[in-house]
Amino acid sequence: MRQHTHVLFVSVLLGICGGSLDFKVVDLTHDHSNTTIYWPGSPEYNFTILSRGKTAGGIWLEMNYFGTAEHAGTHLDSPAHFYKDRNRTHNVPLENLIGPGVIINVKNKAAMNADYQVSIDDLKQWESMYNKIPENAIVIMNSGWHEHYPNASLVFNTDSLTDPSTFHFPGWHEDTIEWLISERSVNVVGVDTPSTDFGQTQNFAVHISLGKANISGAENVANLDAIPESGSMIFVAVTKIYDGSGGPARIFATIPLRVTSFGWTYGPSFVLFLSALCVLIPVIAHLRQRAR
Ligand SMILES: [Zn+2]
């Protein structure tokens, strides 16, 4: 009879866990290819097929060579990019490349003004909806610009791709970055445009402030409409380039699926607790049975 009780209890727990252990993963990365957006002056992307076919032994083999600028497509700006003696790519701590996603939606403002710079008020508006920006956040501007990618003329919003003084795209305001650094704790500041500074910057004040504070940037982030403005966890998996000033990154978000098969809702720690129970209870029941 007691054994039946255990089986029933475990079945109920498995039923609860069964519908709920998942989280959704969303890719926030543009393909790295010969259409990748580069800052003007960078060498061209080089993708060379070394082998794509059957070897003499009849085995299928694919191998390629690729050469790319660090600051290309979806990528990380290491703090050293615009500030001396700050972290280069290989020594940015991995824990500084993970954090709660804070997505600042300025699509309407950017549609009206391509030179828009994210303001402190935009952050306060986010906080009025979702509470204080969480510790170690990854804060990314969603200006809607990722939809232009990879059309370089639209992304840089110019007829003269070799002349940065003609660029018009949105970015962060330097005052907003200073506020984020002094009033909140952030791991990465990102944009869906080619630069954390807006296109018309003369002094790259945002890059310099972030570098000075040893905070990384993320540029050309894709697909931001596919994640909630609050509640995701973002990962900036940059290639670990020794002494790099940045590097291509696979940026992605996880979104916990909190709804169980019964429609209950709860957070990830409760899922872990239930999972542990699912494992432990049959073991304890088994040990008790053997002890008898
Ligand atoms: Zn960059």
Boltz pocket constraint, residues with backbone or C-beta under 6 A from the ligand:
constraints:
  - pocket:
      binder: B
      contacts: [[A, 71], [A, 72], [A, 75], [A, 76], [A, 77], [A, 194], [A, 219], [A, 246]]
      max_distance: 6.0
